[in-house]
Amino acid sequence: GNSVTQMEGPVTLSEEAFLTINCTYTATGYPSLFWYVQYPGEGLQLLLKATKADDKGSNKGFEATYRKETTSFHLEKGSVQVSDSAVYFCALSDRSGANNLFFGTGTRLTVIP
Amino acid sequence: GAGVSQSPSNKVTEKGKDVELRCDPISGHTALYWYRQSLGQGLEFLIYFQGNSAPDKSGLPSDRFSAERTGGSVSTLTIQRTQQEDSAVYLCASSLGQGNSGNTIYFGEGSWLTVV
């Protein structure tokens, strides 16, 4: 079946620190992979996505590379800001037939000045 | 509207009562999704509507849950005889087409349901 496992939080970092949030997946087909972010008091927003192996999604300084050999899609940012404090969700959609996204449990990031 | 709109934003109900949650998708979006986010859990898929096709109800946890989408736009999620384990944030999302085709899925801010 399809599932996503992501690093449990919470994660607390100082401003300008390097961020990695691990995400691995299990899929029956050839999934597309996503990172969504939920800022305090707001709805989920797409942060970045990758639709095939070796693709790199990037947005707002965040990056994630689709690694088929390790079934991973780790989220990274070189220098976090206080405004990056949010909950981050890794997700996949299985293009072989499913009509929905499968989400991880979310990782709460808090960046302190 | 500019985004996916959900109402109510917060609902407290007594165990055994029925509740209705409403979703207004982004104008022109043919696909509509309902998810549930329980405390400490990931998002759980509930139901998916695509145009005039029969909905994918495979995620509905029990027959107390049902959803309608009238006129291909507004959707209502109904929970009958609510139980305490139904307490969660119910998220609605929409997209231009099937999300797994690469179309971005846009989420509303959710309806927080508390069953007491």
gemmi code that builds the backbone of each chain (N, CA, C; Angstrom):
import gemmi

chains = {
    "A": [
        ("GLY", (0.824, -1.195, 0.000), (0.000, 0.000, 0.000), (0.856, 1.242, 0.000)),
        ("ASN", (0.174, 2.362, 0.112), (0.849, 3.659, 0.110), (0.953, 4.211, 1.523)),
        ("SER", (2.120, 4.704, 1.871), (2.280, 5.330, 3.182), (3.471, 6.265, 3.166)),
        ("VAL", (3.457, 7.183, 4.104), (4.534, 8.154, 4.250), (4.963, 8.170, 5.708)),
        ("THR", (6.258, 8.120, 5.928), (6.806, 8.202, 7.269), (7.725, 9.407, 7.333)),
        ("GLN", (7.444, 10.298, 8.246), (8.308, 11.462, 8.356), (8.793, 11.633, 9.779)),
        ("MET", (9.867, 12.366, 9.874), (10.550, 12.621, 11.127), (9.580, 13.217, 12.130)),
        ("GLU", (9.583, 12.655, 13.326), (8.695, 13.184, 14.346), (9.289, 14.436, 14.940)),
        ("GLY", (8.435, 15.347, 15.292), (8.921, 16.554, 15.937), (8.660, 16.508, 17.424)),
        ("PRO", (8.619, 17.649, 18.023), (8.897, 18.935, 17.382), (10.386, 19.177, 17.189)),
        ("VAL", (10.675, 20.033, 16.224), (12.045, 20.430, 15.948), (12.191, 21.896, 16.309)),
        ("THR", (13.200, 22.207, 17.086), (13.472, 23.595, 17.469), (14.876, 23.952, 17.009)),
        ("LEU", (14.971, 25.029, 16.233), (16.254, 25.474, 15.698), (16.438, 26.954, 15.948)),
        ("SER", (17.677, 27.362, 15.997), (17.987, 28.780, 16.046), (17.967, 29.347, 14.637)),
        ("GLU", (17.676, 30.628, 14.553), (17.657, 31.299, 13.244), (18.994, 31.081, 12.538)),
        ("GLU", (18.925, 30.871, 11.235), (20.063, 30.644, 10.350), (20.646, 29.236, 10.454)),
        ("ALA", (20.049, 28.380, 11.242), (20.516, 26.989, 11.311), (20.076, 26.234, 10.061)),
        ("PHE", (20.731, 25.081, 9.836), (20.384, 24.210, 8.716), (19.259, 23.269, 9.139)),
        ("LEU", (18.302, 23.096, 8.231), (17.144, 22.252, 8.526), (17.116, 21.028, 7.630)),
        ("THR", (16.864, 19.870, 8.232), (16.508, 18.667, 7.489), (15.320, 18.023, 8.174)),
        ("ILE", (14.282, 17.733, 7.408), (13.161, 16.939, 7.899), (13.078, 15.712, 6.999)),
        ("ASN", (13.279, 14.544, 7.603), (13.317, 13.317, 6.817), (11.920, 12.822, 6.447)),
        ("CYS", (11.818, 12.283, 5.251), (10.571, 11.686, 4.779), (10.902, 10.482, 3.918)),
        ("THR", (10.308, 9.355, 4.227), (10.423, 8.178, 3.376), (9.022, 7.691, 3.031)),
        ("TYR", (8.936, 6.955, 1.953), (7.611, 6.566, 1.490), (7.578, 5.112, 1.033)),
        ("THR", (6.378, 4.590, 0.984), (6.096, 3.295, 0.382), (4.958, 3.512, -0.597)),
        ("ALA", (5.140, 3.042, -1.823), (4.099, 3.248, -2.833), (4.029, 2.039, -3.745)),
        ("THR", (2.832, 1.766, -4.231), (2.637, 0.628, -5.129), (2.966, 0.979, -6.568)),
        ("GLY", (2.925, 2.254, -6.898), (3.175, 2.665, -8.273), (4.336, 3.634, -8.356)),
        ("TYR", (4.148, 4.664, -9.143), (5.182, 5.676, -9.340), (4.631, 7.007, -8.848)),
        ("PRO", (4.853, 7.294, -7.582), (4.163, 8.445, -6.991), (4.761, 9.793, -7.360)),
        ("SER", (3.937, 10.807, -7.205), (4.424, 12.173, -7.110), (4.592, 12.476, -5.623)),
        ("LEU", (5.548, 13.309, -5.288), (5.856, 13.589, -3.889), (5.719, 15.082, -3.610)),
        ("PHE", (5.268, 15.407, -2.418), (4.940, 16.781, -2.076), (5.398, 17.099, -0.654)),
        ("TRP", (5.689, 18.366, -0.436), (5.773, 18.906, 0.912), (4.736, 20.019, 1.020)),
        ("TYR", (3.894, 19.893, 2.050), (2.921, 20.932, 2.375), (3.339, 21.581, 3.689)),
        ("VAL", (2.964, 22.855, 3.851), (3.283, 23.582, 5.074), (2.014, 24.212, 5.625)),
        ("GLN", (1.897, 24.188, 6.932), (0.739, 24.785, 7.606), (1.262, 25.799, 8.611)),
        ("TYR", (1.152, 27.082, 8.248), (1.558, 28.147, 9.158), (0.486, 28.342, 10.223)),
        ("PRO", (0.845, 28.882, 11.370), (-0.126, 29.059, 12.459), (-1.369, 29.811, 11.994)),
        ("GLY", (-2.522, 29.223, 12.232), (-3.779, 29.871, 11.904), (-4.152, 29.853, 10.432)),
        ("GLU", (-3.397, 29.127, 9.626), (-3.678, 29.090, 8.188), (-3.912, 27.666, 7.712)),
        ("GLY", (-4.407, 27.543, 6.496), (-4.610, 26.229, 5.901), (-3.329, 25.674, 5.325)),
        ("LEU", (-3.376, 24.409, 4.946), (-2.235, 23.766, 4.305), (-1.925, 24.429, 2.969)),
        ("GLN", (-0.645, 24.629, 2.713), (-0.227, 25.195, 1.435), (0.831, 24.288, 0.823)),
        ("LEU", (0.776, 24.138, -0.494), (1.830, 23.389, -1.167), (3.130, 24.176, -1.094)),
        ("LEU", (4.178, 23.522, -0.624), (5.494, 24.159, -0.554), (6.319, 23.819, -1.790)),
        ("LEU", (6.385, 22.528, -2.120), (7.103, 22.112, -3.312), (6.674, 20.693, -3.685)),
        ("LYS", (7.021, 20.297, -4.907), (6.670, 18.956, -5.341), (7.684, 18.436, -6.347)),
        ("ALA", (7.682, 17.116, -6.518), (8.513, 16.466, -7.530), (7.714, 15.299, -8.091)),
        ("THR", (7.705, 15.163, -9.390), (6.818, 14.173, -10.007), (7.534, 12.944, -10.528)),
        ("LYS", (8.870, 12.955, -10.564), (9.565, 11.753, -10.987), (10.945, 11.672, -10.333)),
        ("ALA", (11.523, 10.475, -10.414), (12.797, 10.222, -9.759), (13.860, 11.227, -10.200)),
        ("ASP", (14.653, 11.664, -9.216), (15.764, 12.588, -9.386), (15.327, 14.042, -9.582)),
        ("ASP", (14.023, 14.286, -9.658), (13.535, 15.665, -9.710), (13.839, 16.342, -8.384)),
        ("LYS", (14.130, 17.629, -8.439), (14.290, 18.430, -7.229), (13.211, 19.492, -7.222)),
        ("GLY", (12.399, 19.508, -6.151), (11.430, 20.577, -5.955), (12.061, 21.642, -5.078)),
        ("SER", (11.747, 22.908, -5.365), (12.314, 23.973, -4.550), (11.356, 25.156, -4.494)),
        ("ASN", (11.383, 25.846, -3.353), (10.523, 27.008, -3.159), (10.922, 27.677, -1.849)),
        ("LYS", (10.990, 28.980, -1.829), (11.259, 29.775, -0.619), (12.542, 29.327, 0.085)),
        ("GLY", (13.512, 28.837, -0.651), (14.768, 28.398, -0.055), (14.757, 26.947, 0.398)),
        ("PHE", (13.589, 26.307, 0.350), (13.474, 24.893, 0.698), (13.720, 24.045, -0.552)),
        ("GLU", (14.311, 22.858, -0.328), (14.544, 21.923, -1.428), (14.248, 20.507, -0.966)),
        ("ALA", (13.853, 19.670, -1.922), (13.712, 18.240, -1.645), (13.939, 17.502, -2.950)),
        ("THR", (14.708, 16.420, -2.897), (15.015, 15.641, -4.088), (14.358, 14.275, -3.998)),
        ("TYR", (13.683, 13.892, -5.054), (12.986, 12.606, -5.165), (14.033, 11.524, -5.373)),
        ("ARG", (14.257, 10.686, -4.354), (15.261, 9.622, -4.416), (14.555, 8.276, -4.456)),
        ("LYS", (14.478, 7.707, -5.644), (13.776, 6.429, -5.774), (14.554, 5.301, -5.109)),
        ("GLU", (15.892, 5.371, -5.186), (16.706, 4.265, -4.653), (16.589, 4.146, -3.135)),
        ("THR", (16.330, 5.267, -2.465), (16.168, 5.240, -1.012), (14.725, 5.527, -0.600)),
        ("THR", (13.843, 5.632, -1.567), (12.419, 5.994, -1.345), (12.301, 7.132, -0.344)),
        ("SER", (12.995, 8.220, -0.652), (13.008, 9.346, 0.277), (12.745, 10.657, -0.435)),
        ("PHE", (12.348, 11.644, 0.353), (12.067, 12.993, -0.169), (12.307, 13.960, 0.984)),
        ("HIS", (13.539, 14.022, 1.434), (13.882, 14.817, 2.614), (13.828, 16.308, 2.307)),
        ("LEU", (13.288, 17.069, 3.233), (13.169, 18.529, 3.068), (14.375, 19.195, 3.718)),
        ("GLU", (14.973, 20.159, 3.004), (16.151, 20.852, 3.522), (16.038, 22.348, 3.275)),
        ("LYS", (16.656, 23.086, 4.198), (16.824, 24.521, 3.989), (18.120, 24.931, 4.663)),
        ("GLY", (18.901, 25.729, 3.958), (20.238, 26.055, 4.443), (20.256, 27.011, 5.617)),
        ("SER", (19.262, 27.884, 5.709), (19.279, 28.910, 6.747), (17.830, 29.270, 7.083)),
        ("VAL", (17.342, 28.742, 8.189), (15.927, 28.955, 8.521), (15.715, 30.318, 9.168)),
        ("GLN", (14.493, 30.807, 9.027), (14.087, 32.075, 9.612), (12.931, 31.827, 10.579)),
        ("VAL", (12.707, 32.809, 11.447), (11.597, 32.690, 12.397), (10.280, 32.460, 11.662)),
        ("SER", (10.129, 33.095, 10.520), (8.897, 32.984, 9.731), (8.679, 31.588, 9.143)),
        ("ASP", (9.679, 30.713, 9.230), (9.527, 29.332, 8.755), (8.862, 28.440, 9.803)),
        ("SER", (8.626, 28.959, 10.979), (7.971, 28.182, 12.033), (6.586, 27.752, 11.558)),
        ("ALA", (6.358, 26.453, 11.519), (5.125, 25.911, 10.955), (5.150, 24.393, 11.141)),
        ("VAL", (4.081, 23.752, 10.667), (4.058, 22.288, 10.612), (4.238, 21.875, 9.160)),
        ("TYR", (5.137, 20.942, 8.925), (5.468, 20.500, 7.577), (4.997, 19.061, 7.380)),
        ("PHE", (4.300, 18.851, 6.266), (3.744, 17.531, 5.952), (4.328, 17.023, 4.647)),
        ("CYS", (4.828, 15.798, 4.682), (5.245, 15.116, 3.470), (4.051, 14.317, 2.945)),
        ("ALA", (3.895, 14.247, 1.633), (2.743, 13.547, 1.063), (3.095, 12.931, -0.278)),
        ("LEU", (2.329, 11.916, -0.645), (2.497, 11.325, -1.970), (1.151, 11.100, -2.613)),
        ("SER", (1.148, 11.137, -3.929), (-0.015, 10.695, -4.677), (0.444, 9.603, -5.611)),
        ("ASP", (-0.315, 8.510, -5.632), (0.042, 7.363, -6.433), (-0.678, 7.475, -7.763)),
        ("ARG", (0.026, 7.764, -8.799), (-0.612, 8.033, -10.083), (-1.156, 6.784, -10.762)),
        ("SER", (-0.942, 5.648, -10.147), (-1.464, 4.436, -10.770), (-2.961, 4.281, -10.558)),
        ("GLY", (-3.559, 5.101, -9.769), (-5.000, 4.975, -9.641), (-5.630, 5.750, -8.507)),
        ("ALA", (-4.914, 6.002, -7.459), (-5.526, 6.673, -6.310), (-5.862, 8.107, -6.666)),
        ("ASN", (-6.898, 8.600, -6.072), (-7.336, 9.964, -6.337), (-7.061, 10.882, -5.172)),
        ("ASN", (-6.152, 10.522, -4.317), (-5.952, 11.350, -3.142), (-4.489, 11.350, -2.731)),
        ("LEU", (-4.180, 12.232, -1.801), (-2.853, 12.345, -1.242), (-2.759, 11.522, 0.039)),
        ("PHE", (-1.608, 10.856, 0.238), (-1.318, 10.165, 1.478), (-0.305, 11.009, 2.240)),
        ("PHE", (-0.645, 11.355, 3.468), (0.164, 12.284, 4.243), (0.922, 11.599, 5.370)),
        ("GLY", (2.073, 12.179, 5.704), (2.739, 11.838, 6.944), (2.058, 12.552, 8.104)),
        ("THR", (2.586, 12.321, 9.298), (1.949, 12.854, 10.497), (2.296, 14.306, 10.772)),
        ("GLY", (3.220, 14.865, 10.014), (3.573, 16.268, 10.207), (4.728, 16.441, 11.178)),
        ("THR", (5.531, 17.454, 10.938), (6.658, 17.804, 11.819), (6.557, 19.284, 12.146)),
        ("ARG", (6.456, 19.561, 13.432), (6.363, 20.967, 13.853), (7.755, 21.548, 13.994)),
        ("LEU", (7.983, 22.643, 13.301), (9.268, 23.356, 13.373), (9.071, 24.686, 14.083)),
        ("THR", (9.906, 24.934, 15.063), (9.927, 26.230, 15.723), (11.324, 26.805, 15.573)),
        ("VAL", (11.392, 28.016, 15.026), (12.676, 28.699, 14.858), (12.725, 29.858, 15.839)),
        ("ILE", (13.761, 29.873, 16.648), (13.886, 30.919, 17.657), (14.964, 31.930, 17.252)),
        ("PRO", (14.725, 33.198, 17.558), (15.674, 34.242, 17.152), (17.026, 34.084, 17.858)),
    ],
    "B": [
        ("GLY", (-14.523, 32.474, -4.653), (-13.634, 33.234, -3.802), (-12.190, 32.943, -4.125)),
        ("ALA", (-11.305, 33.575, -3.374), (-9.886, 33.453, -3.635), (-9.352, 32.095, -3.226)),
        ("GLY", (-9.940, 31.501, -2.208), (-9.438, 30.231, -1.724), (-10.578, 29.310, -1.361)),
        ("VAL", (-10.214, 28.137, -0.798), (-11.219, 27.195, -0.331), (-11.768, 27.707, 0.998)),
        ("SER", (-13.082, 27.813, 1.076), (-13.719, 28.367, 2.262), (-14.494, 27.282, 2.996)),
        ("GLN", (-14.301, 27.193, 4.302), (-14.989, 26.188, 5.092), (-15.741, 26.843, 6.241)),
        ("SER", (-16.893, 26.239, 6.583), (-17.636, 26.719, 7.736), (-18.361, 25.561, 8.408)),
        ("PRO", (-18.568, 25.629, 9.725), (-17.999, 26.627, 10.623), (-16.512, 26.386, 10.842)),
        ("SER", (-15.821, 27.359, 11.358), (-14.403, 27.163, 11.654), (-14.238, 26.348, 12.935)),
        ("ASN", (-15.186, 26.490, 13.831), (-15.175, 25.725, 15.078), (-16.591, 25.267, 15.394)),
        ("LYS", (-16.718, 24.019, 15.848), (-18.031, 23.495, 16.211), (-17.874, 22.591, 17.423)),
        ("VAL", (-18.632, 22.887, 18.474), (-18.684, 22.004, 19.627), (-20.078, 21.393, 19.655)),
        ("THR", (-20.155, 20.095, 19.724), (-21.448, 19.430, 19.706), (-21.497, 18.337, 20.759)),
        ("GLU", (-22.719, 17.992, 21.150), (-22.882, 16.928, 22.129), (-22.865, 15.566, 21.443)),
        ("LYS", (-22.317, 14.607, 22.114), (-22.295, 13.237, 21.608), (-23.713, 12.816, 21.224)),
        ("GLY", (-23.819, 12.209, 20.046), (-25.106, 11.741, 19.567), (-25.816, 12.694, 18.614)),
        ("LYS", (-25.379, 13.946, 18.576), (-25.985, 14.928, 17.664), (-25.385, 14.782, 16.264)),
        ("ASP", (-26.123, 15.265, 15.280), (-25.628, 15.305, 13.899), (-24.959, 16.657, 13.649)),
        ("VAL", (-23.930, 16.660, 12.807), (-23.294, 17.921, 12.416), (-23.120, 17.968, 10.906)),
        ("GLU", (-23.133, 19.189, 10.370), (-22.872, 19.408, 8.956), (-21.728, 20.403, 8.818)),
        ("LEU", (-20.783, 20.066, 7.979), (-19.651, 20.926, 7.696), (-19.692, 21.292, 6.213)),
        ("ARG", (-19.452, 22.561, 5.933), (-19.614, 23.051, 4.568), (-18.283, 23.435, 3.954)),
        ("CYS", (-18.182, 23.224, 2.644), (-16.970, 23.590, 1.911), (-17.343, 24.272, 0.606)),
        ("ASP", (-16.758, 25.447, 0.378), (-16.857, 26.150, -0.897), (-15.510, 26.053, -1.593)),
        ("PRO", (-15.411, 25.283, -2.661), (-14.103, 25.144, -3.315), (-13.761, 26.389, -4.125)),
        ("ILE", (-12.562, 26.420, -4.637), (-12.147, 27.504, -5.531), (-12.968, 27.405, -6.805)),
        ("SER", (-13.438, 28.545, -7.269), (-14.271, 28.578, -8.460), (-13.568, 27.923, -9.648)),
        ("GLY", (-14.285, 27.015, -10.312), (-13.721, 26.349, -11.479), (-13.012, 25.051, -11.180)),
        ("HIS", (-12.785, 24.769, -9.911), (-12.127, 23.505, -9.551), (-13.139, 22.370, -9.607)),
        ("THR", (-12.792, 21.320, -10.368), (-13.723, 20.209, -10.524), (-13.528, 19.123, -9.473)),
        ("ALA", (-12.356, 19.083, -8.878), (-12.066, 18.049, -7.886), (-12.196, 18.630, -6.484)),
        ("LEU", (-12.824, 17.866, -5.596), (-13.006, 18.293, -4.207), (-12.731, 17.116, -3.286)),
        ("TYR", (-11.986, 17.377, -2.222), (-11.553, 16.339, -1.291), (-11.956, 16.724, 0.136)),
        ("TRP", (-12.246, 15.725, 0.943), (-12.378, 15.906, 2.383), (-11.322, 15.038, 3.067)),
        ("TYR", (-10.626, 15.645, 4.037), (-9.651, 14.945, 4.862), (-9.980, 15.200, 6.325)),
        ("ARG", (-9.465, 14.324, 7.176), (-9.614, 14.511, 8.624), (-8.227, 14.506, 9.251)),
        ("GLN", (-8.007, 15.444, 10.147), (-6.726, 15.543, 10.837), (-6.983, 15.434, 12.330)),
        ("SER", (-6.652, 14.284, 12.897), (-6.824, 14.088, 14.329), (-5.542, 14.478, 15.050)),
        ("LEU", (-5.674, 14.790, 16.328), (-4.534, 15.258, 17.114), (-3.418, 14.227, 17.058)),
        ("GLY", (-2.221, 14.681, 16.646), (-1.074, 13.790, 16.601), (-1.055, 12.825, 15.446)),
        ("GLN", (-2.024, 12.936, 14.560), (-2.098, 12.032, 13.410), (-1.879, 12.800, 12.121)),
        ("GLY", (-1.601, 12.066, 11.055), (-1.521, 12.677, 9.744), (-2.910, 12.933, 9.209)),
        ("LEU", (-2.949, 13.420, 7.996), (-4.240, 13.666, 7.359), (-4.801, 12.361, 6.811)),
        ("GLU", (-6.058, 12.123, 7.120), (-6.736, 10.897, 6.711), (-7.735, 11.230, 5.614)),
        ("PHE", (-7.584, 10.594, 4.465), (-8.495, 10.813, 3.347), (-9.885, 10.292, 3.680)),
        ("LEU", (-10.913, 11.071, 3.357), (-12.281, 10.650, 3.602), (-13.029, 10.372, 2.306)),
        ("ILE", (-13.109, 11.391, 1.434), (-13.933, 11.250, 0.232), (-13.429, 12.207, -0.833)),
        ("TYR", (-13.690, 11.852, -2.089), (-13.201, 12.635, -3.229), (-14.313, 12.730, -4.266)),
        ("PHE", (-14.550, 13.943, -4.768), (-15.495, 14.195, -5.848), (-14.723, 14.699, -7.067)),
        ("GLN", (-15.074, 14.195, -8.239), (-14.470, 14.684, -9.480), (-15.587, 14.875, -10.500)),
        ("GLY", (-15.891, 16.127, -10.775), (-16.912, 16.432, -11.767), (-18.228, 15.731, -11.458)),
        ("ASN", (-18.785, 15.089, -12.466), (-20.054, 14.382, -12.318), (-19.880, 12.887, -12.051)),
        ("SER", (-18.634, 12.468, -11.854), (-18.384, 11.050, -11.604), (-18.844, 10.659, -10.208)),
        ("ALA", (-19.063, 9.360, -10.027), (-19.417, 8.863, -8.698), (-18.259, 9.138, -7.743)),
        ("PRO", (-18.547, 9.611, -6.544), (-17.465, 9.951, -5.611), (-16.722, 8.717, -5.114)),
        ("ASP", (-15.462, 8.924, -4.788), (-14.649, 7.884, -4.153), (-14.848, 8.005, -2.646)),
        ("LYS", (-15.624, 7.076, -2.093), (-15.961, 7.139, -0.672), (-15.105, 6.191, 0.170)),
        ("SER", (-14.035, 5.718, -0.398), (-13.286, 4.633, 0.229), (-12.694, 4.995, 1.583)),
        ("GLY", (-12.557, 6.291, 1.874), (-11.956, 6.692, 3.140), (-12.941, 6.958, 4.264)),
        ("LEU", (-14.217, 6.937, 3.985), (-15.198, 7.229, 5.038), (-15.111, 6.152, 6.115)),
        ("PRO", (-14.951, 6.558, 7.385), (-14.683, 5.568, 8.437), (-15.885, 4.740, 8.846)),
        ("SER", (-17.087, 5.231, 8.636), (-18.278, 4.457, 9.007), (-19.476, 5.004, 8.257)),
        ("ASP", (-20.601, 4.302, 8.363), (-21.805, 4.772, 7.657), (-22.437, 5.986, 8.337)),
        ("ARG", (-21.858, 6.448, 9.432), (-22.357, 7.693, 10.026), (-21.875, 8.912, 9.241)),
        ("PHE", (-20.881, 8.684, 8.385), (-20.285, 9.769, 7.594), (-20.847, 9.737, 6.179)),
        ("SER", (-21.224, 10.899, 5.674), (-21.663, 11.005, 4.293), (-21.314, 12.389, 3.786)),
        ("ALA", (-21.272, 12.531, 2.482), (-20.972, 13.831, 1.895), (-21.724, 13.979, 0.591)),
        ("GLU", (-22.073, 15.219, 0.303), (-22.729, 15.553, -0.955), (-21.991, 16.709, -1.596)),
        ("ARG", (-22.126, 16.771, -2.900), (-21.615, 17.930, -3.625), (-22.685, 18.349, -4.605)),
        ("THR", (-23.292, 19.487, -4.350), (-24.415, 19.945, -5.147), (-23.939, 20.836, -6.288)),
        ("GLY", (-24.429, 20.554, -7.491), (-24.117, 21.391, -8.638), (-22.646, 21.451, -8.982)),
        ("GLY", (-21.906, 20.472, -8.525), (-20.483, 20.435, -8.837), (-19.673, 21.491, -8.123)),
        ("SER", (-20.244, 22.111, -7.086), (-19.510, 23.169, -6.389), (-19.463, 22.894, -4.897)),
        ("VAL", (-20.395, 23.472, -4.151), (-20.382, 23.386, -2.698), (-20.561, 21.935, -2.242)),
        ("SER", (-19.841, 21.587, -1.169), (-19.957, 20.249, -0.602), (-20.307, 20.339, 0.879)),
        ("THR", (-21.080, 19.365, 1.335), (-21.423, 19.258, 2.752), (-21.021, 17.883, 3.252)),
        ("LEU", (-20.260, 17.861, 4.326), (-19.906, 16.619, 5.009), (-20.800, 16.503, 6.233)),
        ("THR", (-21.529, 15.391, 6.331), (-22.456, 15.176, 7.438), (-21.972, 14.020, 8.301)),
        ("ILE", (-21.957, 14.256, 9.598), (-21.622, 13.195, 10.552), (-22.847, 12.998, 11.439)),
        ("GLN", (-23.396, 11.810, 11.387), (-24.589, 11.508, 12.187), (-24.176, 10.855, 13.517)),
        ("ARG", (-24.967, 11.123, 14.524), (-24.768, 10.482, 15.845), (-23.298, 10.573, 16.253)),
        ("THR", (-22.799, 11.784, 16.352), (-21.375, 11.993, 16.581), (-20.878, 11.274, 17.832)),
        ("GLN", (-19.637, 10.834, 17.752), (-18.937, 10.181, 18.846), (-17.701, 11.006, 19.201)),
        ("GLN", (-17.174, 10.793, 20.385), (-16.020, 11.574, 20.818), (-14.818, 11.352, 19.909)),
        ("GLU", (-14.687, 10.160, 19.338), (-13.550, 9.907, 18.457), (-13.663, 10.643, 17.118)),
        ("ASP", (-14.827, 11.280, 16.877), (-14.976, 12.084, 15.662), (-14.317, 13.453, 15.816)),
        ("SER", (-13.925, 13.803, 17.026), (-13.292, 15.109, 17.258), (-12.004, 15.198, 16.447)),
        ("ALA", (-11.917, 16.220, 15.615), (-10.772, 16.377, 14.709), (-10.949, 17.676, 13.938)),
        ("VAL", (-9.935, 17.989, 13.137), (-10.080, 19.069, 12.166), (-10.440, 18.437, 10.830)),
        ("TYR", (-11.512, 18.908, 10.234), (-11.965, 18.385, 8.949), (-11.553, 19.385, 7.869)),
        ("LEU", (-10.715, 18.922, 6.964), (-10.142, 19.778, 5.936), (-10.761, 19.474, 4.587)),
        ("CYS", (-11.103, 20.524, 3.891), (-11.592, 20.408, 2.518), (-10.515, 20.933, 1.583)),
        ("ALA", (-10.426, 20.355, 0.415), (-9.442, 20.791, -0.567), (-10.057, 20.700, -1.963)),
        ("SER", (-9.496, 21.467, -2.888), (-9.969, 21.381, -4.265), (-8.799, 21.518, -5.230)),
        ("SER", (-9.007, 21.046, -6.437), (-8.000, 21.194, -7.482), (-8.695, 21.256, -8.834)),
        ("LEU", (-7.935, 21.686, -9.849), (-8.496, 21.829, -11.193), (-8.960, 20.496, -11.733)),
        ("GLY", (-8.177, 19.452, -11.449), (-8.542, 18.132, -11.934), (-8.117, 17.130, -10.918)),
        ("GLN", (-7.736, 15.953, -11.357), (-7.251, 14.960, -10.425), (-5.908, 15.408, -9.863)),
        ("GLY", (-5.804, 15.361, -8.540), (-4.563, 15.795, -7.900), (-3.369, 14.983, -8.332)),
        ("ASN", (-3.595, 13.704, -8.618), (-2.454, 12.869, -8.962), (-1.982, 13.075, -10.393)),
        ("SER", (-2.627, 13.998, -11.114), (-2.146, 14.325, -12.450), (-1.132, 15.456, -12.393)),
        ("GLY", (-0.841, 15.925, -11.205), (0.123, 17.005, -11.049), (-0.527, 18.324, -10.693)),
        ("ASN", (-1.876, 18.388, -10.756), (-2.554, 19.614, -10.366), (-2.415, 19.835, -8.866)),
        ("THR", (-2.131, 21.073, -8.504), (-1.958, 21.389, -7.093), (-3.301, 21.303, -6.371)),
        ("ILE", (-3.286, 20.719, -5.199), (-4.468, 20.635, -4.351), (-4.393, 21.756, -3.332)),
        ("TYR", (-5.446, 22.567, -3.264), (-5.498, 23.717, -2.361), (-6.430, 23.392, -1.201)),
        ("PHE", (-5.971, 23.692, 0.007), (-6.717, 23.346, 1.213), (-7.387, 24.559, 1.837)),
        ("GLY", (-8.530, 24.331, 2.463), (-9.149, 25.324, 3.313), (-8.505, 25.313, 4.693)),
        ("GLU", (-8.981, 26.199, 5.558), (-8.391, 26.302, 6.895), (-8.958, 25.268, 7.857)),
        ("GLY", (-9.986, 24.588, 7.443), (-10.501, 23.492, 8.249), (-11.640, 23.889, 9.172)),
        ("SER", (-12.394, 22.872, 9.555), (-13.443, 23.016, 10.564), (-13.052, 22.158, 11.750)),
        ("TRP", (-12.881, 22.820, 12.911), (-12.447, 22.092, 14.107), (-13.687, 21.600, 14.837)),
        ("LEU", (-13.862, 20.284, 14.883), (-15.032, 19.691, 15.527), (-14.628, 19.092, 16.862)),
        ("THR", (-15.356, 19.464, 17.898), (-15.159, 18.879, 19.221), (-16.477, 18.259, 19.663)),
        ("VAL", (-16.425, 16.973, 19.979), (-17.618, 16.265, 20.453), (-17.468, 16.035, 21.950)),
        ("VAL", (-18.432, 16.554, 22.711), (-18.315, 16.458, 24.183), (-19.392, 15.545, 24.760)),
    ],
}
model = gemmi.Model(1)
for chain_id, residues in chains.items():
    chain = gemmi.Chain(chain_id)
    for i, (resn, *xyz) in enumerate(residues, 1):
        res = gemmi.Residue()
        res.name, res.seqid = resn, gemmi.SeqId(i, " ")
        for name, pos in zip(("N", "CA", "C"), xyz):
            atom = gemmi.Atom()
            atom.name, atom.element = name, gemmi.Element(name[0])
            atom.pos, atom.b_iso = gemmi.Position(*pos), 0.0
            res.add_atom(atom)
        chain.add_residue(res)
    model.add_chain(chain)
structure = gemmi.Structure()
structure.add_model(model)
structure.setup_entities()
